[in-house]
């Protein structure tokens, strides 16, 4: 029994030593592969430095990268109002965000304006749309170039398809724009101009849904078609609150306070029955006419004619054109001048017809001469003298004593010179 037990013990020790050796070899292989694999942190570190150098001509290096999970409810506490907040447009309607420290934004602005980066002096200011427009190429270039070099498919799905969308004014607004349940925060600590400035760039990316990824992986698959149909049903099933505004009246507050139930309001002429169709936010989306259907008040929307957006030029579009139908005259009812105007065939006239027409003109009765009155005779010298004598003498003119003295009139020449 003792020899047998010793033999089994030696065999177990040999197996354990062999398993531990293989385990160490496998672990070493996994570590080497993990060291060579291009993770999200490593890819962002390489990509951000290259994009900053090519796009902004700015030395920028990532000295730290941390990836954290976060819930959608707690995003507002992780965002800062003083930072530059930007919304990212993602694939399939997804939305992400970017938060850039004011220290980093100031370094980028200085590089783009004066060509050099100075140390931060601590003078804070509100971020503007100009800051977002200058920093947007850096963010778009980093997100576009990081995807092809990633090895992990899950990390590719996390960051693929995002680009700059809009500048956001506050952390609350950005948190309300992000409606996913789970997010991944990628915090990059960056060094600008070799130690002159240091700050953080934080990416807020929603975790991709496995169902959405499977449905949209193959555009022609049955899952993608079903997802599109479900989306159409969902959108068409949504309720839209619309208001029908007949007119707007400006009433003093005193009159409004004195109004009682049953009091009538005088509407401006020409308002009824036309109404404006307005959304809950006050935007006018159309117009309509008030009527009734089965005893209930209703509004019939007015649509623009089809030819306003789609020209109707084909013969097959005739029923769609709201114009009276004009029948074409038969050929025997047309006049020769109409055919000439339409480019029809010319009328051929023979020489016999021309000779007969000339003979009829010669046989016609001559035109009677009409005696025209002669020119009016010129007046004689005696008649002219009588007309001149009819002009009243200057002594017969009324006395004009109320006229001002000529010396009181202004000098027009001096006024013109002045």
C-alpha positions as CSV (number, residue, x, y, z in Angstrom):
1,X,0.0,0.0,0.0
2,X,2.8,2.4,0.8
3,X,4.6,1.8,-2.5
4,X,1.4,2.2,-4.5
5,X,0.5,5.4,-2.7
6,X,3.9,6.9,-3.3
7,X,3.6,6.0,-7.0
8,X,0.2,7.8,-7.3
9,X,1.5,10.8,-5.5
10,X,4.5,11.1,-7.8
11,X,2.2,10.8,-10.8
12,X,-0.2,13.6,-9.5
13,X,2.8,15.8,-8.9
14,X,4.0,15.3,-12.4
15,X,0.6,16.1,-13.9
16,X,0.3,19.2,-11.7
17,X,3.7,20.4,-12.8
18,X,2.8,19.8,-16.5
19,X,-0.5,21.6,-16.2
20,X,1.1,24.6,-14.5
21,X,3.7,24.9,-17.2
22,X,1.1,24.8,-20.0
23,X,-1.0,27.3,-18.1
24,X,2.0,29.7,-17.8
25,X,2.7,29.3,-21.5
26,X,-0.9,30.0,-22.4
27,X,-1.1,33.0,-20.1
28,X,2.1,34.4,-21.6
29,X,0.7,34.0,-25.1
30,X,-2.5,35.8,-24.1
31,X,-0.5,38.6,-22.6
32,X,1.6,39.0,-25.7
33,X,-1.5,39.0,-27.9
34,X,-3.2,41.5,-25.7
35,X,-0.1,43.7,-25.8
36,X,-0.1,43.6,-29.6
37,X,-3.9,44.1,-29.9
38,X,-5.2,47.6,-30.8
39,X,-7.5,48.5,-28.0
40,X,-9.8,51.6,-27.9
41,X,-7.5,53.5,-25.5
42,X,-4.4,52.8,-27.6
43,X,-6.2,53.6,-30.9
44,X,-7.4,56.9,-29.5
45,X,-3.9,57.8,-28.2
46,X,-2.4,57.2,-31.7
47,X,-5.2,58.8,-33.7
48,X,-5.6,62.0,-31.7
49,X,-1.9,62.8,-32.0
50,X,-1.9,62.3,-35.7
51,X,-5.2,64.2,-36.4
52,X,-4.1,67.2,-34.2
53,X,-0.8,67.4,-36.1
54,X,-2.4,67.2,-39.5
55,X,-5.5,69.2,-39.0
56,X,-4.4,71.8,-36.5
57,X,-0.6,71.7,-36.7
58,X,-0.7,71.3,-32.9
59,X,1.4,68.9,-30.8
60,X,-1.1,66.9,-28.7
61,X,-0.5,63.7,-26.9
62,X,-2.8,61.5,-24.8
63,X,-1.1,60.9,-21.4
64,X,-4.0,59.0,-19.9
65,X,-7.1,57.1,-21.1
66,X,-9.9,55.7,-18.9
67,X,-13.0,53.8,-20.0
68,X,-16.0,53.7,-17.6
69,X,-19.6,52.6,-17.8
70,X,-22.3,55.0,-16.8
71,X,-26.1,55.0,-16.7
72,X,-28.2,57.5,-18.7
73,X,-29.8,58.8,-15.5
74,X,-26.5,59.9,-14.0
75,X,-25.0,61.6,-17.0
76,X,-25.8,65.2,-16.0
77,X,-23.7,64.8,-12.8
78,X,-20.7,63.9,-14.9
79,X,-20.9,66.8,-17.3
80,X,-19.8,70.4,-16.7
81,X,-21.5,73.5,-17.9
82,X,-18.2,75.5,-18.2
83,X,-16.8,72.9,-20.7
84,X,-17.4,72.9,-24.5
85,X,-20.4,70.4,-24.9
86,X,-21.1,69.0,-28.3
87,X,-23.8,66.6,-29.5
88,X,-22.7,63.7,-31.8
89,X,-24.9,62.3,-34.5
90,X,-24.6,58.5,-34.6
91,X,-25.8,55.6,-36.8
92,X,-29.5,54.7,-36.9
93,X,-30.6,57.7,-34.9
94,X,-28.2,57.2,-32.0
95,X,-26.8,60.2,-30.2
96,X,-23.6,60.7,-28.3
97,X,-21.7,63.6,-26.8
98,X,-18.3,65.2,-26.4
99,X,-17.0,67.3,-23.4
100,X,-13.8,69.3,-23.9
101,X,-12.2,71.3,-21.1
102,X,-11.9,75.0,-21.6
103,X,-8.1,74.7,-21.2
104,X,-8.0,72.4,-24.3
105,X,-10.3,74.7,-26.2
106,X,-8.2,77.7,-25.4
107,X,-5.1,76.0,-26.7
108,X,-6.7,75.0,-29.9
109,X,-8.1,78.6,-30.4
110,X,-4.7,80.1,-29.8
111,X,-3.0,77.7,-32.2
112,X,-5.5,78.6,-34.9
113,X,-5.5,82.3,-34.4
114,X,-2.0,83.4,-33.3
115,X,-0.1,80.2,-34.2
116,X,1.3,79.5,-30.7
117,X,0.0,78.1,-27.4
118,X,0.4,80.0,-24.1
119,X,-0.1,78.8,-20.6
120,X,-3.5,79.0,-19.0
121,X,-4.1,82.1,-16.9
122,X,-7.4,80.9,-15.4
123,X,-9.7,83.5,-17.1
124,X,-12.9,81.5,-17.8
125,X,-15.4,82.5,-20.5
126,X,-18.5,81.0,-22.0
127,X,-18.0,78.6,-24.9
128,X,-19.4,79.8,-28.2
129,X,-20.4,78.2,-31.5
130,X,-17.1,79.4,-33.0
131,X,-15.3,77.3,-30.5
132,X,-17.3,74.3,-31.5
133,X,-16.7,74.9,-35.2
134,X,-13.0,75.1,-34.7
135,X,-12.8,72.0,-32.5
136,X,-15.3,69.9,-34.7
137,X,-12.6,68.9,-37.3
138,X,-10.5,67.5,-34.5
139,X,-13.3,65.4,-33.1
140,X,-14.6,64.2,-36.5
141,X,-11.1,63.2,-37.7
142,X,-10.4,61.3,-34.5
143,X,-13.7,59.4,-34.6
144,X,-13.3,58.6,-38.3
145,X,-9.7,57.3,-38.2
146,X,-9.9,55.3,-35.0
147,X,-12.4,52.7,-36.3
148,X,-10.3,50.9,-39.0
149,X,-7.4,50.2,-36.6
150,X,-9.5,48.6,-33.8
151,X,-9.3,44.9,-33.3
152,X,-12.3,44.3,-31.0
153,X,-15.6,44.2,-32.8
154,X,-17.5,45.4,-29.8
155,X,-15.3,48.5,-29.6
156,X,-15.8,49.1,-33.4
157,X,-19.6,48.9,-32.9
158,X,-19.3,51.4,-30.0
159,X,-17.6,54.2,-31.9
160,X,-18.5,53.6,-35.6
161,X,-20.6,56.2,-37.4
162,X,-20.4,59.2,-35.0
163,X,-19.7,62.7,-36.1
164,X,-20.2,66.3,-34.9
165,X,-23.8,67.3,-34.7
166,X,-24.3,70.6,-32.8
167,X,-23.1,72.7,-30.0
168,X,-25.0,72.4,-26.7
169,X,-25.4,75.2,-24.2
170,X,-25.6,73.4,-20.9
171,X,-25.0,70.0,-19.3
172,X,-28.8,69.5,-18.7
173,X,-29.6,70.0,-22.4
174,X,-27.0,67.5,-23.5
175,X,-28.2,65.0,-20.9
176,X,-31.8,65.3,-22.1
177,X,-30.6,64.8,-25.7
178,X,-29.0,61.4,-24.8
179,X,-31.9,59.0,-24.2
180,X,-30.1,55.6,-24.1
181,X,-30.0,53.5,-20.9
182,X,-26.3,52.6,-20.7
183,X,-23.3,54.7,-21.9
184,X,-19.5,54.3,-22.1
185,X,-17.4,57.3,-21.0
186,X,-13.9,57.6,-22.5
187,X,-11.9,60.2,-20.7
188,X,-8.7,61.2,-22.4
189,X,-6.1,63.3,-20.5
190,X,-4.3,65.3,-23.2
191,X,-1.1,67.3,-23.2
192,X,-0.9,70.3,-25.5
193,X,2.3,71.9,-26.9
194,X,4.6,69.6,-24.8
195,X,3.4,70.5,-21.4
196,X,2.1,74.1,-21.9
197,X,-1.5,73.0,-21.2
198,X,-3.2,69.9,-20.0
199,X,-6.9,69.0,-20.0
200,X,-9.5,66.3,-20.7
201,X,-11.6,65.3,-23.7
202,X,-14.5,63.0,-22.7
203,X,-16.5,60.9,-25.2
204,X,-20.0,59.9,-24.2
205,X,-21.1,57.0,-26.4
206,X,-24.2,54.8,-25.9
207,X,-23.7,51.1,-25.8
208,X,-25.0,49.5,-29.0
209,X,-28.1,47.3,-28.6
210,X,-27.5,43.7,-29.7
211,X,-31.0,43.6,-31.3
212,X,-30.3,46.8,-33.2
213,X,-26.9,45.6,-34.3
214,X,-28.3,42.2,-35.6
215,X,-31.2,43.9,-37.4
216,X,-29.0,46.5,-39.2
217,X,-26.0,44.3,-39.9
218,X,-27.3,43.1,-43.2
219,X,-29.4,45.7,-45.1
220,X,-31.2,43.1,-47.2
221,X,-32.0,40.7,-44.4
222,X,-35.4,39.8,-43.1
223,X,-34.5,41.3,-39.7
224,X,-33.6,44.7,-41.3
225,X,-36.9,44.7,-43.2
226,X,-38.9,43.8,-40.1
227,X,-37.2,46.5,-38.1
228,X,-38.0,49.1,-40.8
229,X,-41.7,48.0,-40.8
230,X,-41.8,48.2,-37.0
231,X,-40.3,51.6,-37.1
232,X,-42.8,52.8,-39.7
233,X,-45.7,51.5,-37.6
234,X,-44.3,53.1,-34.5
235,X,-43.9,56.5,-36.2
236,X,-47.4,56.4,-37.8
237,X,-48.9,55.4,-34.5
238,X,-47.5,58.5,-32.7
239,X,-50.0,61.1,-31.8
240,X,-49.4,64.7,-32.9
241,X,-51.2,67.5,-31.0
242,X,-52.4,70.2,-33.5
243,X,-54.3,73.4,-32.7
244,X,-56.7,75.2,-35.0
245,X,-56.3,78.9,-34.6
246,X,-59.1,81.0,-36.1
247,X,-57.5,84.4,-35.3
248,X,-55.5,86.3,-32.7
249,X,-57.0,89.2,-30.8
250,X,-55.1,91.8,-28.8
251,X,-57.2,92.7,-25.8
252,X,-56.1,95.0,-22.9
253,X,-55.7,93.3,-19.6
254,X,-58.4,95.4,-18.0
255,X,-61.0,94.4,-20.6
256,X,-59.9,90.7,-20.3
257,X,-60.5,90.8,-16.5
258,X,-63.9,92.3,-17.0
259,X,-65.1,89.6,-19.4
260,X,-67.9,87.4,-18.4
261,X,-69.4,84.1,-19.6
262,X,-71.5,84.5,-22.7
263,X,-69.8,87.7,-23.8
264,X,-69.3,87.9,-27.5
265,X,-66.0,88.8,-29.2
266,X,-65.9,90.7,-32.5
267,X,-63.8,88.8,-35.0
268,X,-61.9,90.6,-37.7
269,X,-63.6,90.4,-41.1
270,X,-62.5,87.7,-43.4
271,X,-61.2,85.3,-40.8
272,X,-64.0,82.6,-40.7
273,X,-64.0,79.9,-41.8
274,X,-60.2,79.8,-42.6
275,X,-58.0,78.6,-39.7
276,X,-54.3,78.1,-39.2
277,X,-53.0,74.6,-38.2
278,X,-50.4,75.2,-35.4
279,X,-48.2,72.7,-33.5
280,X,-47.9,72.8,-29.7
281,X,-44.7,74.9,-30.0
282,X,-46.5,77.6,-32.1
283,X,-45.2,76.7,-35.5
284,X,-47.7,77.0,-38.4
285,X,-47.7,73.8,-40.5
286,X,-50.7,74.5,-42.7
287,X,-54.1,76.1,-43.3
288,X,-57.6,74.7,-43.3
289,X,-61.3,75.4,-43.6
290,X,-63.8,74.9,-40.8
291,X,-66.8,72.7,-41.6
292,X,-68.8,69.9,-40.1
293,X,-68.9,66.1,-40.7
294,X,-71.9,64.2,-39.3
295,X,-72.8,67.0,-36.9
296,X,-69.3,67.4,-35.6
297,X,-67.0,70.4,-36.3
298,X,-64.1,69.4,-38.5
299,X,-61.2,71.1,-40.4
300,X,-60.3,70.3,-44.0
301,X,-56.6,70.9,-44.6
302,X,-55.8,72.9,-47.7
303,X,-53.2,71.3,-49.9
304,X,-51.0,73.0,-52.4
305,X,-51.8,72.0,-56.0
306,X,-49.7,69.1,-57.4
307,X,-48.2,71.2,-60.2
308,X,-46.6,73.6,-57.6
309,X,-44.0,70.9,-56.7
310,X,-44.3,68.5,-59.6
311,X,-44.6,70.1,-63.1
312,X,-47.3,68.4,-65.2
313,X,-46.0,68.3,-68.8
314,X,-46.9,64.8,-70.1
315,X,-50.1,64.0,-71.9
316,X,-50.9,61.4,-69.3
317,X,-51.0,64.2,-66.6
318,X,-54.1,65.7,-68.2
319,X,-56.6,64.4,-65.6
320,X,-54.5,65.9,-62.8
321,X,-54.5,69.5,-64.3
322,X,-57.4,71.6,-63.0
323,X,-58.2,73.3,-66.4
324,X,-61.1,73.1,-68.8
325,X,-60.7,70.7,-71.7
326,X,-60.4,72.5,-75.1
327,X,-61.5,70.4,-78.1
328,X,-59.5,70.7,-81.3
329,X,-61.3,72.0,-84.3
330,X,-61.7,69.7,-87.3
331,X,-59.6,70.5,-90.4
332,X,-62.6,71.6,-92.6
333,X,-63.5,74.2,-90.0
334,X,-60.2,75.9,-90.0
335,X,-59.4,79.1,-91.8
336,X,-56.5,79.3,-94.2
337,X,-54.8,81.9,-92.1
338,X,-55.0,79.5,-89.0
339,X,-53.2,76.8,-90.9
340,X,-50.5,79.3,-92.0
341,X,-50.1,80.4,-88.4
342,X,-49.8,76.8,-87.2
343,X,-47.2,76.0,-89.8
344,X,-49.6,74.0,-91.9
345,X,-49.4,73.4,-95.7
346,X,-49.3,76.4,-98.0
347,X,-52.3,77.2,-100.2
348,X,-51.6,76.6,-103.8
349,X,-53.2,79.2,-106.3
350,X,-53.1,78.5,-110.0
351,X,-52.5,81.1,-112.7
352,X,-56.1,80.8,-114.0
353,X,-57.4,81.8,-110.6
354,X,-55.1,84.8,-110.5
355,X,-56.2,85.9,-114.0
356,X,-59.9,85.6,-113.1
357,X,-59.4,87.7,-110.0
358,X,-57.7,90.5,-112.0
359,X,-60.5,90.5,-114.6
360,X,-63.1,90.9,-111.8
361,X,-61.1,93.9,-110.5
362,X,-61.0,95.5,-113.9
363,X,-64.8,95.1,-114.4
364,X,-65.6,96.6,-111.0
365,X,-67.2,100.1,-110.9
366,X,-64.6,102.9,-110.5
367,X,-64.3,104.6,-107.2
368,X,-66.1,108.0,-107.2
369,X,-64.0,111.0,-106.5
370,X,-64.9,112.8,-103.3
371,X,-64.5,116.6,-103.2
372,X,-62.2,117.4,-100.3
373,X,-62.5,120.8,-98.7
374,X,-59.7,123.2,-99.4
375,X,-57.4,124.6,-96.7
376,X,-58.7,127.3,-94.5
377,X,-58.0,130.8,-95.8
378,X,-55.5,132.9,-93.9
379,X,-57.1,135.9,-91.9
380,X,-56.9,139.3,-93.6
381,X,-55.0,142.3,-92.3
382,X,-58.3,144.0,-91.2
383,X,-59.4,140.9,-89.3
384,X,-56.1,140.7,-87.5
385,X,-56.3,144.4,-86.5
386,X,-59.8,143.8,-85.1
387,X,-58.5,141.0,-83.0
388,X,-55.7,143.0,-81.6
389,X,-58.0,145.9,-80.7
390,X,-60.1,143.5,-78.6
391,X,-57.2,143.1,-76.2
392,X,-57.9,145.4,-73.1
393,X,-55.7,148.4,-72.4
394,X,-53.3,148.3,-69.5
395,X,-55.3,151.1,-67.8
396,X,-58.3,148.8,-67.6
397,X,-56.4,146.3,-65.4
398,X,-57.2,146.2,-61.6
399,X,-54.9,148.0,-59.2
400,X,-52.5,145.6,-57.4
401,X,-51.5,147.6,-54.3
402,X,-51.3,144.6,-52.1
403,X,-48.2,143.2,-53.9
404,X,-45.0,143.4,-51.8
405,X,-42.2,145.8,-52.7
406,X,-39.7,144.4,-55.1
407,X,-36.9,145.5,-52.7
408,X,-38.2,143.1,-50.1
409,X,-37.8,140.0,-52.3
410,X,-34.8,137.8,-51.6
411,X,-31.8,137.8,-53.9
412,X,-32.2,134.6,-55.9
413,X,-28.7,134.8,-57.3
414,X,-27.2,135.0,-53.8
415,X,-29.2,132.1,-52.7
416,X,-28.2,130.0,-55.7
417,X,-24.5,130.9,-55.0
418,X,-24.9,130.0,-51.4
